[in-house]
């Protein structure tokens, strides 16, 4: 889980010669930030249930498993993985530099949780939590958004009916198309919703839900 893979490439939707997948640079995994203070993610209400559903099986005192040294139900231990340095798994205010978030959206061998994908809203909520400071306390001061970086949507996996997978950010649903933002050049590309797999169609609708 601690090892990092970094690959990148280009992919044209619908191209027959396109590679099946690519990994983004971790610096491009950034949040849906705006100057608004609308989100305010609450660790105990929003984040802890996600970890319990998806991570406790292998990383909790409850199950007695501490794979790679991660324990998510003991906050004194979990806190040791949260710091603004190059070895921390979660860097407060810096989702694009947080390996924890990178492995949640990666399609590489280190992807977590194994054989599963978090939903778009779950990834978005974790991104917001990290952006705001990755605090366990509800009333902790929120970090101000980093004005120097342009807001980009979280990067997620999208699979079409042919089984080809790409990494891109969700922008919006536009009629019968889903508009995706490519992480390497920030281009917005419309793609027919009907040509996506059933799971990716659901992901798009989840992301578009208010």
N, C-alpha and C positions, 0 to 999 in steps of 0.2 A: 504493500500500500504506500510505503514511503518513497519508492523509486519513481522517478519521473520520466515520462516519454515526451519528446517534443518533435513533432513532425508537422510540416505544413505543405500545402499544395493548392492547386487551382482546380475548380470543378465547374463545368457548365451543365446546368440542369437539362436533362434530356439527351445529353451527348452519349452516343454508344461507346465511345472510346474513353469515357471518363473513368477514373479510378473509383473503386467502390466506396471509398471513404477517405477522409483526411482528418488530421488533428490540427487544431488551431494553436497558435502561440498562447501561452497562459496569460500574457498581458492583454489579450483581446477578450478574455472572459470578464465582462464588465456588466454593471447593473442597469436596470431601467431607471436611471436617476433623472430627477428634475429638481428644480428649486423648491418644489412643494414638499411639505412635511407630512404628506398624506399617509405614507405607509406605516411607520412606527411598528416594526416587528417586535413581538413579545416572545422572549425565549421560551418561557414555560407554557404559554398558550399556543404558540405557532411552531416553534422549532423542536422542542422536546418531543412532541407527539410524532413528528416526522422521523426523528432519530430512533424513537422506540419502535416504530413500525418497520423501519428499514435497516437499522444498524445494531440494535441491542443483541440480536441473536449471536453476533460474533464479537461484540465490543461492550460488555456490560458486567457489572458485579452480579446482576440478577441471574445471568446464565453461567457465570464463572469463566467466561471466555474473554481474553484480553489480547486478541490478535494484533500484532504489530505494536503492542503497547497502548492501544487506544481503549479508553473506558469512558463511555458517554453518559452513564448514569451516576457517576461520581464526579461532581462538578469541580472538586479540588484537584482531581487528576486531569480532567478535561481542560481546565484553565491553563495548565502547563503547555498546551498546544496552541494557545492564543497569545500572540505577541507580535510586535512590529519589528521582526528581524527575518533574516533569510532562511532560518531553519524552522520557524513556526509553521504549522499547518494552516492556521487561520491568521491573517494579518488584518486587524481592525481597520475599517475604512478602505480596504484595498482588496475587493473581491477578485480583481484580475490578477493579483499576486498571491492568492490563497490556494495552495495545493489541494486543500480539502474540497474546494468547489471544483477545481480542475478535474479531479478524479470522478466526481459525480456526473460530469457531462462528457468526459472522455469516452471514446469507443475503443481504447487500447486495452492491453492485458491487465492494466491496473484499475480498470473501471470498477467503481463501487456504487451500489451493492452488486455482488456477482449475479449475473444473469437477470438483472432487473434494472429498470430505469425509473428514477423519480419523475413525477408528473411535472408539467410546465409550471403550474402554480407553486409546487413545492420548491423547485429550483429558484423561482422568483423570490419566494419568501426567505429562503436561506441567503440569497444574494443581498436582499434588503437588510437582513440582520447583520451580515458582515459589514455592509456599507455603513450602517449606523453605529458601528463600534463593537459588534459581537459581544455584547454584555449579557450577563445572566439576569440582571436586575431590571425590572420593568421601568423604573423611574430614573435609570441612569441617563446622564446627558447624551444626546445623540451627536455623532460627529457630523460636521457640516459637509455637504457634498463637495468633492474636489472639482472646482470650477474649471481647472485646466484641461480636464479630459472630457471629450465629447461623449454624450450618453449613447450607449449601444445596448441592444437587447441581449439577454443571456443567450449563450450558444447552446443549442440542443441538437440531438440526432433526428434526422428525418429520413424515412425509408419510403421508396416508391413501390409500385406494384411489381416491378421487376426485381425487387430485393436489393436495389442499390441504395446506399446510405450516404448522406452528406451531413456536414455540420453547418448550421446556419442559425441566425436569430429570427424569431418571429416578429413581424412588424404589424400585420393586420390581415383580416379577411377582406377581400375585395371582390364582391360578387361570388363567382364560382372559383376564384383563385385565392391561394394563400400567398401573401407577399413575404418573402424571406430576405434577410440581409446577410450577404456574404461577409465572413469575418476578415478576409484578406484585403478586400478593397472597398468594403462598406457599400457595395452596390445592392440596390433593392431589385429582386427578381421575382416576378409573378410566376406561380406554378399552379396548374390545375389541381384543385383539391381532390377531384375524383381519381387522379392518377397516383395519389399517395396511398400507402397501406392503411388499413382500417385503424391501426394504432396511431399512425401519424395524423390521420384525419381527426381523430379524437383529441390528440395533443393540440392541434390547431384550434379546435373549437374551445378547448379548455383555456388556452391562452387568450382567446378573444372574449371569453366570458368576463363580465364586469366584476 
